[in-house]
Amino acid sequence: MRNWTAFAIFALSVALFGCGGGNGILPKPPEPPISDGTSTFVISVQSTPPGAEIFLDGRSTGLRSTLIETDPISLPLPLVEGRTHLLTLRFDGYHDWHQWVERTNEGTVIVKANLQPKSNSEGLLIVTSEPSGAKIILDGTETGKVTPATISVTPSCHAIKVEMDGFLPGYETVFVPSGEQVEVHIPLQPKNTGVISGVVYDRFGGTPSGAFVELKTPQGEVIDRTRSTSFGLFKFRPVPPGNYIVTAEIEVEGVREVGQVENVVVKSGERTFVSLVVFPAGLVGSIEGVVKEPDGKPIPNAQVAVLYYAADLDFVLTSRRTMTDEQGRFRLENVPAATQVVVARKQGYQATQTQAIVRTGERTFVEIVLQPLTGTQALQPPTKVFAISYIVPTEILPNEGKGARQRVEGAGSGAEFYRQVLASLLLKRGHPASQIFERLAKSKRTPTRFFPEGFIGSVGIGWEPPLSIPSQGLLGYRVYRSVPTATGWKLRLVIDEPEQTTAEDVSFDFTPGWTYRYAVTAIMLDGKETSKSEPTQATFLSPIRLVEPADNAEVAQSQLQFRWTPVGGSVPFYFVQLYSNPERSL
C-alpha cells in the first residue's frame, strides 16, 4: 500500500475568478472542535458581542449566545434530526444574523456570528438557480421574487432557500459585506433522483482532462454524457434510482483508450462515487468465471473485482467490479491484457484473491472458492486521513441519443485559456498529491458568483487502511462529512472497494469561506463498521481578484495577498502553494 504520510492532511484551494470584493470582513471559519468519539449531537452558539437572543424557525428559544472563542456551552435547542432549521441571532443595535443549521445523530456544531452594527450600509444579493424560476425565501420570509433576482439586504449573514415544483429545496447561507454585491447560484436536484460523480485515471495514475464519459443503462442506452475536467473529475446530471454503466474514452497520442464500470447503483437522494481507469482499446481481453463454496455450491451476489494498480506503483487506483448471478457466474469484458489480480468477496465469507492471465482478444476462466467466515478481528478506524479542496469547471454535453458524441471545440487554443487559473494546495507536510496545472476553457463573461454557474467544488479525501492487505478483512469504507458551523456528521460517500484509499466529494453545494470536516470508517467482512477516524478538514477560500500592480492578487474579504510572477509566454499561468505546517512560517 502507498504510504500516505508524505501527502497533505489539510488543504485550501482558491479559484481565480473576477468576483466582486471589498474591505468587508468575512466571518472567519471556526476551527472544528475535537471529537470525543461519542454518538451524540452538541450545538453551541457564540457571537460578538455576546448575549444575542437565539431564535429557531422564527420563535424565541429564551436562550442567548456566549462570547466567541470561549469554551462551548451545549444548548438545548429543539432541533429535529433530518430537518433544516433557520437559526437567527438578534441584538439591539446590530443587524440580525441568519443561517441554516441541521441536527444529525452525531457531531458538534459551533455557530460563530460576528454581528454587524446597524450603522453599516446595505449590500446586494443576487440569487440565481438551475433551473431558473425558483421561488426565493430569504431569512424565513417569502420575497415574492423568483430566480434570477437582485435583493437589497443588510450587511450580515443571510439564509436563502429556493423552491420549485418537482425539485428538492435548495439551501444556502451567505455573508453579504456592507456596500458589496454577492451572487449565489443554487442548482436544484429533481425529486426522486440520485447523483453520480467520479474521477477518470489513466494507467499511470494520472487524471486526464477531456475524457468523454457516458452514463448508460444496462441495455446500452446513453442517458447522459460529460467530459472529465481538471483532476479527471466528472459529474452527471441527477438521474432516477437504478443500475447504470459508466464508460470513458480518450485519445492519447493517436491511441484510443477506454474504461468501463458496471453495476453503478443509484439511490434516491444519495450520491454515488465512481472511479475508472482507461487503457488502450486494442490491448484488452475478458475474464469470466464462477464463485462457489468449498462444497461446490454457487455463491450468488458476490462481488468480483479486478484490481487496477498504477503502472510501476504498488498502489491500487480503483477496481473493476461486478456481481455474480444466481449460479455464481460472472464476466468482465475489456480487461487490460496482463496478469490481473482478481478478488472475490461477500459479507459472511473470507475474501479470496487470485491471479488471471488476460490475453488480447481472448477469454480467461477463473474459479474462486470462498470460505465461510469463522470470526473477525476488532479493527481500528483508518488513519492518516487528508482532504484537499479545489474548484473545477464542469461540462455537460448535449445528449443526442443512440450513442452519438459531440466534439466540443475551443479547448485547445492558447488564446482561450483562462488568464486566471485555479491555484491550490495548502499542505501540512509533504508535497502535492496530484498535478496542479490543467487548462480551462475561457468563460464567455466575467463571473460574479462563487461558485459560478458551470463550476463545481471538489474535495479529494485519502486515508491509510487499518490492514496492510485490506481485501483480507474489509468490504469497503464510508466517508462522512460535517460542517462545523451548521451540521454534524452525515454519510457522504460509500466506497465498496477496500483496496481503494482515495475518493472525491464532487458537488455543487460547497460554500466559499466554509470549513468541511471529513472522517472515514472501515466496513469489516461481517458487515460491522469501525469507529470514525480522526477528522481532517478542507476550506474553500473566498474568490481571488487581481489588483495593482498587474498580476498581483488578494483574497476578497480577507487580509490574504499574493505577489507572483507569470510563468510562460503570452498566456500567463499562476501557481500558489500555501503551507499550514505550524512549524513552518507562511
C-alpha positions in Angstrom: 0.0 0.0 0.0 1.1 3.5 -0.6 2.4 5.4 2.4 0.2 8.5 2.7 2.4 10.2 5.3 4.0 12.3 2.6 0.7 13.7 1.5 -1.4 16.6 2.7 -3.6 16.4 5.8 -5.3 19.7 5.3 -5.7 21.9 2.2 -7.3 25.0 0.9 -8.0 26.0 -2.7 -8.7 29.3 -4.4 -10.3 30.0 -7.7 -9.0 32.9 -9.7 -12.3 34.5 -10.7 -13.1 38.2 -11.2 -15.6 38.3 -8.3 -16.5 41.5 -6.5 -14.6 42.0 -3.3 -14.1 44.9 -0.9 -12.9 45.6 2.6 -15.7 43.9 4.4 -14.6 41.2 6.8 -16.0 37.8 6.1 -16.5 35.9 9.4 -13.5 33.6 9.8 -14.5 29.9 9.6 -14.0 28.4 13.1 -11.6 25.7 13.9 -13.5 22.4 14.3 -14.0 21.1 17.8 -12.2 17.9 18.7 -14.4 14.9 18.6 -14.9 12.9 21.8 -15.9 9.8 19.9 -19.4 9.6 21.4 -22.6 9.2 19.4 -24.1 12.5 20.5 -25.0 15.8 18.9 -24.0 19.0 20.5 -24.7 22.6 19.3 -23.3 25.8 20.8 -24.0 29.4 19.7 -21.4 32.1 20.1 -21.3 35.7 18.9 -19.5 39.0 19.1 -21.0 40.8 21.0 -22.3 38.0 23.2 -25.8 37.8 24.7 -27.7 37.8 21.4 -31.2 36.3 21.7 -31.5 33.0 19.8 -34.5 32.3 17.6 -35.2 29.0 15.9 -37.6 29.0 12.9 -38.8 32.4 13.9 -39.5 31.6 17.5 -37.5 32.8 20.5 -35.8 30.0 22.4 -35.2 32.1 25.5 -31.5 31.3 25.1 -28.6 33.7 24.4 -25.3 33.3 22.8 -21.9 33.3 24.5 -18.7 35.1 23.5 -16.8 33.8 20.5 -13.6 31.8 21.4 -14.9 30.9 24.9 -15.5 27.3 26.0 -18.5 26.0 24.0 -21.7 25.5 26.0 -24.2 22.9 24.8 -27.6 24.4 24.3 -31.0 22.5 24.4 -32.2 23.8 21.1 -35.3 21.8 19.8 -33.7 20.6 16.6 -35.3 17.7 14.7 -33.0 15.3 13.0 -33.2 15.4 9.2 -34.8 18.8 9.1 -33.1 22.1 8.2 -33.7 24.8 10.7 -33.4 28.6 10.5 -31.2 30.0 13.3 -31.5 33.7 14.0 -29.4 35.9 16.4 -30.8 39.3 17.4 -29.1 42.0 19.4 -30.1 45.7 19.8 -28.0 48.0 17.6 -26.9 45.2 15.3 -28.3 43.5 12.2 -30.0 40.1 12.6 -27.8 37.1 11.8 -29.4 34.2 9.9 -28.1 30.8 9.0 -29.2 27.2 8.4 -28.4 24.5 11.0 -29.2 20.8 11.0 -29.2 18.1 13.6 -27.6 14.8 13.0 -27.2 11.6 15.0 -23.6 12.6 15.9 -21.4 15.6 15.8 -20.6 19.0 17.3 -21.7 22.3 15.8 -20.4 25.7 17.0 -22.1 28.7 15.4 -19.8 31.7 15.4 -21.5 35.0 14.5 -19.7 38.3 14.0 -22.7 40.7 14.3 -22.6 43.8 12.2 -23.6 47.3 13.5 -26.8 48.8 12.1 -24.7 51.8 11.0 -23.3 49.7 8.2 -24.9 50.2 4.8 -26.8 47.6 2.9 -25.4 45.3 0.2 -26.8 43.5 -2.8 -27.6 39.8 -3.0 -28.1 38.2 -6.5 -29.8 34.8 -6.4 -29.8 32.5 -9.4 -30.8 28.9 -9.7 -30.7 26.0 -12.1 -33.3 25.8 -13.5 -34.4 29.4 -13.1 -37.8 30.5 -11.9 -37.5 29.1 -8.4 -39.3 30.9 -5.5 -36.9 32.8 -3.2 -37.3 32.7 0.6 -34.9 34.9 2.5 -34.3 34.6 6.2 -37.6 32.7 6.6 -39.7 35.3 4.7 -41.1 34.9 1.1 -39.7 37.7 -1.0 -42.3 37.4 -3.8 -39.4 37.0 -6.2 -38.2 34.2 -8.4 -34.7 33.5 -9.7 -32.8 35.3 -11.1 -33.4 38.2 -8.7 -31.4 41.0 -7.1 -32.3 41.8 -3.5 -31.1 44.6 -1.2 -30.1 43.1 2.1 -28.5 44.1 5.4 -24.7 43.6 5.8 -24.9 40.3 7.6 -25.3 36.6 7.2 -28.4 35.5 5.4 -30.2 32.2 4.9 -31.5 31.6 1.4 -34.0 28.9 0.4 -35.2 28.3 -3.2 -38.2 26.2 -4.1 -39.6 24.8 -7.3 -42.2 22.1 -8.0 -40.6 18.8 -8.8 -37.3 19.6 -7.1 -35.8 19.3 -3.7 -35.5 22.7 -2.0 -32.0 24.3 -2.2 -30.4 26.0 0.9 -27.5 28.4 1.1 -26.0 30.6 3.9 -24.1 33.6 2.6 -22.4 36.7 4.2 -23.0 40.0 2.4 -20.5 42.7 3.3 -21.6 46.3 3.6 -21.8 48.1 0.3 -20.9 45.0 -1.7 -22.6 42.6 -4.1 -22.7 38.9 -3.7 -24.1 36.4 -6.2 -25.2 33.0 -5.2 -26.0 30.2 -7.7 -28.1 27.2 -6.4 -28.5 24.2 -8.6 -31.7 22.2 -7.7 -31.9 18.4 -7.7 -35.1 16.8 -9.1 -37.0 14.8 -6.6 -36.6 11.0 -6.5 -33.1 11.2 -8.1 -29.5 10.5 -7.2 -26.2 11.9 -8.3 -23.2 10.1 -9.9 -19.8 11.7 -9.8 -16.3 10.4 -10.0 -12.8 10.5 -11.4 -11.0 9.1 -14.5 -7.5 7.7 -14.2 -5.0 6.7 -16.8 -3.0 3.6 -16.3 -0.1 5.6 -14.9 -2.2 7.1 -12.1 -2.7 10.4 -13.9 -6.0 12.2 -14.0 -6.7 13.2 -17.6 -9.0 16.0 -18.6 -11.0 15.8 -21.7 -12.1 12.2 -21.5 -15.6 11.6 -22.8 -17.7 10.0 -20.1 -21.1 8.4 -20.7 -23.8 7.1 -18.4 -25.7 4.2 -19.8 -28.5 1.8 -18.9 -27.6 -1.9 -18.7 -29.0 -2.2 -22.2 -26.6 0.3 -23.5 -28.9 3.4 -23.9 -27.0 6.6 -23.3 -28.6 8.6 -20.5 -26.1 11.4 -20.1 -22.6 12.5 -21.2 -20.0 14.8 -20.0 -16.2 15.3 -20.1 -13.6 14.9 -17.4 -12.3 18.2 -16.3 -9.3 19.3 -14.2 -8.0 16.4 -11.9 -10.0 13.9 -14.0 -13.3 14.8 -12.3 -16.7 14.4 -13.8 -20.3 14.7 -12.7 -23.6 13.7 -14.4 -27.0 15.3 -14.1 -29.3 13.8 -11.4 -30.8 10.5 -12.6 -33.6 8.2 -11.3 -32.7 5.3 -9.0 -31.4 2.3 -10.8 -28.4 0.3 -12.1 -26.1 2.0 -14.6 -22.9 1.6 -16.6 -20.3 4.4 -16.8 -17.8 4.4 -19.7 -14.9 6.7 -20.5 -13.0 7.2 -23.7 -10.0 9.4 -24.6 -7.5 9.6 -27.4 -3.8 9.9 -26.3 -1.1 10.4 -29.0 -3.3 8.8 -31.6 -4.2 5.8 -29.4 -7.8 5.2 -28.3 -8.1 4.4 -24.6 -11.3 3.2 -22.9 -12.6 2.4 -19.5 -15.9 0.9 -18.1 -17.6 0.3 -14.7 -20.8 -1.8 -14.4 -23.4 -2.1 -11.7 -23.3 1.5 -10.6 -26.2 1.7 -8.2 -28.0 5.0 -7.7 -30.4 5.5 -4.8 -32.8 8.4 -4.4 -31.4 11.4 -2.5 -27.9 9.9 -2.4 -24.6 10.3 -4.3 -22.6 7.6 -5.9 -18.9 7.9 -6.5 -17.3 6.1 -9.5 -13.7 5.8 -10.4 -12.5 4.2 -13.6 -9.2 3.7 -15.5 -8.7 4.0 -19.2 -6.5 1.6 -21.1 -5.5 1.2 -24.8 -8.6 -0.2 -26.5 -6.7 -2.7 -28.7 -5.0 -4.5 -25.8 -7.9 -6.0 -23.9 -9.4 -9.4 -23.2 -12.1 -10.7 -20.9 -12.4 -12.7 -17.6 -15.3 -15.0 -16.8 -15.7 -17.5 -14.0 -17.7 -18.8 -11.0 -17.6 -18.2 -7.3 -18.6 -21.1 -5.0 -18.4 -22.6 -1.6 -15.9 -25.4 -0.7 -18.7 -28.0 -1.4 -19.3 -26.6 -4.9 -22.5 -24.6 -4.1 -22.6 -21.4 -6.2 -22.5 -18.1 -4.3 -24.8 -15.5 -5.8 -24.4 -11.7 -5.3 -20.7 -12.0 -4.5 -18.6 -9.1 -5.6 -15.7 -9.9 -8.0 -13.1 -7.2 -8.5 -10.1 -6.8 -10.8 -7.6 -4.5 -9.1 -6.2 -1.7 -11.2 -2.7 -0.7 -10.0 -0.9 2.4 -11.2 1.9 1.4 -13.5 5.1 0.7 -11.7 3.5 1.5 -8.4 2.2 -0.7 -5.5 -0.9 1.4 -5.3 -4.5 0.5 -6.3 -6.2 3.3 -8.2 -9.5 1.5 -8.2 -11.0 -1.8 -9.3 -13.4 -3.1 -12.0 -16.2 -4.8 -10.2 -19.2 -6.9 -11.0 -21.6 -9.2 -9.1 -22.2 -12.9 -9.6 -25.6 -14.2 -10.8 -27.8 -16.8 -9.2 -25.4 -19.6 -10.4 -22.4 -17.7 -9.0 -21.2 -16.8 -12.5 -19.6 -13.5 -13.6 -18.0 -11.9 -16.6 -15.9 -8.8 -17.2 -15.2 -7.5 -20.7 -12.5 -5.1 -21.9 -10.0 -6.1 -19.2 -6.4 -5.0 -19.9 -4.2 -7.8 -21.3 -1.8 -8.5 -18.5 -1.6 -10.6 -15.3 -4.5 -9.3 -13.3 -5.3 -9.6 -9.5 -8.9 -10.9 -9.0 -10.6 -10.7 -5.7 -14.0 -12.2 -4.7 -15.7 -11.1 -1.5 -19.1 -11.3 0.2 -20.3 -10.5 3.6 -20.0 -13.5 5.8 -17.2 -15.0 3.8 -13.4 -14.7 3.9 -12.3 -12.8 0.8 -10.1 -14.7 -1.7 -7.5 -13.3 -4.0 -6.1 -15.0 -7.2 -4.4 -14.1 -10.4 -5.7 -14.3 -14.0 -3.5 -14.0 -17.1 -5.5 -12.0 -19.7 -4.5 -12.1 -23.3 -5.6 -9.8 -26.1 -8.8 -10.9 -27.7 -9.1 -14.0 -25.5 -11.3 -15.1 -22.6 -9.8 -16.3 -19.4 -11.7 -18.5 -17.0 -11.3 -18.3 -13.2 -12.8 -20.4 -10.4 -12.9 -18.9 -7.0 -13.7 -20.6 -3.7 -14.9 -18.6 -0.7 -14.6 -20.0 2.8 -17.4 -19.1 5.3 -16.2 -16.6 7.8 -15.5 -18.1 11.2 -14.6 -14.9 13.1 -13.3 -11.3 12.6 -10.7 -9.3 14.5 -11.6 -6.0 16.0 -10.1 -3.2 13.9 -9.1 0.4 14.4 -10.5 3.0 12.0 -8.5 4.3 9.0 -5.6 6.6 9.8 -3.6 9.5 8.2 -6.8 10.9 6.6 -6.3 14.0 4.5 -8.5 16.3 2.5 -7.7 18.7 -0.4 -10.2 21.2 -1.8 -10.3 22.8 -5.2 -12.6 24.2 -7.8 -13.0 23.0 -11.4 -15.3 23.7 -14.4 -17.8 21.1 -15.4 -19.2 20.4 -18.8 -22.4 18.6 -19.7 -22.6 17.6 -23.4 -25.8 17.5 -25.4 -27.4 14.1 -25.4 -28.3 13.2 -29.0 -29.2 9.6 -28.3 -28.0 6.4 -29.9 -24.5 6.9 -28.5 -23.8 10.0 -30.6 -20.9 12.1 -29.4 -20.5 15.8 -29.9 -17.0 17.2 -30.0 -16.6 20.4 -28.1 -14.2 22.8 -29.9 -12.1 25.5 -28.4 -10.4 23.7 -25.6 -7.1 23.6 -27.4 -6.4 27.2 -28.3 -4.0 29.1 -26.1 -5.9 32.3 -26.8 -8.9 30.8 -25.0 -7.2 29.8 -21.8 -8.0 31.5 -18.5 -5.6 34.3 -17.7 -6.5 33.3 -14.2 -6.0 29.6 -13.3 -7.0 27.5 -10.3 -4.4 27.8 -7.6 -4.4 25.2 -5.0 -2.9 23.1 -2.4 -2.4 24.1 1.2 -0.2 21.3 2.5 0.6 20.4 6.1 3.5 18.3 5.1 5.0 16.6 2.1 4.2 17.5 -1.5 1.1 17.9 -3.7 -0.9 14.7 -4.2 -1.5 15.4 -7.9 -0.5 17.7 -10.8 -1.9 21.2 -10.4 -1.9 22.8 -13.8 -4.9 22.0 -16.0 -6.1 24.0 -18.9 -9.6 25.7 -18.6 -11.8 26.9 -21.4 -12.3 30.7 -21.3 -15.6 31.9 -19.8 -17.9 34.0 -22.0 -18.2 36.6 -19.3 -16.6 37.6 -16.1 -18.4 35.6 -13.4 -19.6 37.4 -10.3 -20.8 34.4 -8.3 -18.9 31.8 -6.4 -19.0 29.1 -7.4 -20.1 30.4 -10.8 -22.5 28.5 -13.0 -20.7 25.8 -14.7 -18.1 25.3 -11.9 -18.1 22.8 -9.1 -16.2 22.4 -5.9 -14.5 19.1 -5.0 -12.6 17.7 -2.0 -10.2 14.8 -2.5 -10.1 12.5 0.5 -7.4 9.9 1.2 -6.6 7.6 4.1 -4.5 4.6 5.2 -6.5 1.4 5.8 -6.3 -0.5 9.1 -4.9 -3.6 7.4 -1.8 -3.9 5.2 -3.9 -6.1 2.8 -7.4 -4.5 3.1 -9.1 -7.2 1.0 -8.3 -9.8 3.6 -10.5 -8.2 6.2 -12.6 -5.3 4.7 -15.6 -4.9 2.5 -15.1 -1.1 1.9 -15.3 2.3 3.6 -17.8 5.0 4.5 -16.8 8.7 4.2 -18.7 11.2 6.5 -18.8 14.9 6.2 -19.8 17.7 8.6 -19.9 21.5 8.6 -18.6 22.7 11.9 -20.9 25.7 12.0 -24.0 24.1 10.6 -24.4 20.3 10.9 -22.9 17.2 12.5 -21.7 14.0 10.7 -23.6 12.9 7.7 -22.8 9.9 5.4 -21.3 11.4 2.2 -19.7 8.6 0.2 -19.7 4.8 0.1 -16.6 3.1 -1.2 -17.1 -0.6 -1.9 -13.5 -1.4 -2.8 -11.3 -1.9 0.3 -8.1 -1.5 -1.8 -9.1 1.9 -2.9 -8.0 4.5 -0.4 -8.9 7.8 -2.1 -12.3 9.3 -3.1 -13.6 12.6 -4.4 -16.5 14.5 -3.0 -17.6 16.3 -6.1 -20.5 18.7 -5.6 -22.2 22.0 -6.3 -23.2 22.5 -2.6 -19.9 23.8 -1.1 -19.8 27.3 0.2 -16.8 29.7 0.0 -15.2 30.5 3.3 -16.6 27.4 5.0 -14.7 24.6 6.5 -15.7 21.0 5.8 -14.7 18.1 8.0 -14.3 14.5 6.9 -13.9 11.2 8.7 -13.6 7.7 7.4 -14.8 4.3 8.7 -14.0 0.8 7.5 -16.6 -1.9 6.9 -15.4 -5.4 8.1 -16.2 -8.7 6.4 -19.0 -9.3 8.9 -20.7 -6.0 7.9 -19.8 -4.2 11.1 -18.4 -0.7 10.9 -15.4 0.7 12.8 -15.5 3.9 14.7 -14.7 7.1 12.8 -11.2 8.1 12.0 -9.7 11.3 13.4 -11.3 14.1 11.4 -9.5 16.2 8.8 -10.7 19.3 7.2 -10.6 21.4 4.0 -11.7 25.0 3.4 -12.7 26.8 0.3 -11.3 30.4 0.3 -13.3 33.4 -0.9 -12.5 34.3 -4.6 -9.2 35.8 -5.6 -9.2 39.1 -7.6 -6.4 40.8 -9.5 -5.0 44.1 -8.1 -2.4 46.6 -8.9 0.4 46.3 -9.7 -0.5 44.0 -12.6 -0.7 40.3 -11.9 -0.8 40.6 -8.1 -3.9 39.5 -6.3 -5.8 39.3 -3.0 -8.5 37.1 -1.5 -11.7 39.1 -1.3 -12.9 40.0 2.2 -9.7 38.9 3.9 -6.1 40.1 4.5 -4.6 37.5 2.2 -2.5 39.0 -0.6 -0.3 37.3 -3.2 2.7 38.6 -5.1 3.5 36.4 -8.0 5.2 36.2 -11.4 3.6 34.8 -14.5 5.2 31.6 -16.0 5.1 31.1 -19.7 4.8 33.2 -22.8 1.7 35.2 -23.8 -0.6 33.1 -21.7 0.3 33.6 -18.0 -0.3 30.8 -15.5 -0.2 31.2 -11.8 0.8 28.7 -9.1 0.2 29.4 -5.5 1.2 26.9 -2.8 0.4 27.6 0.8 1.8 25.6 3.8 -0.1 25.2 7.0 2.6 23.3 8.9 2.8 25.2 12.3 6.5 24.6 12.4 6.9 26.4 9.1 6.2 30.1 8.5 3.8 31.1 5.7 
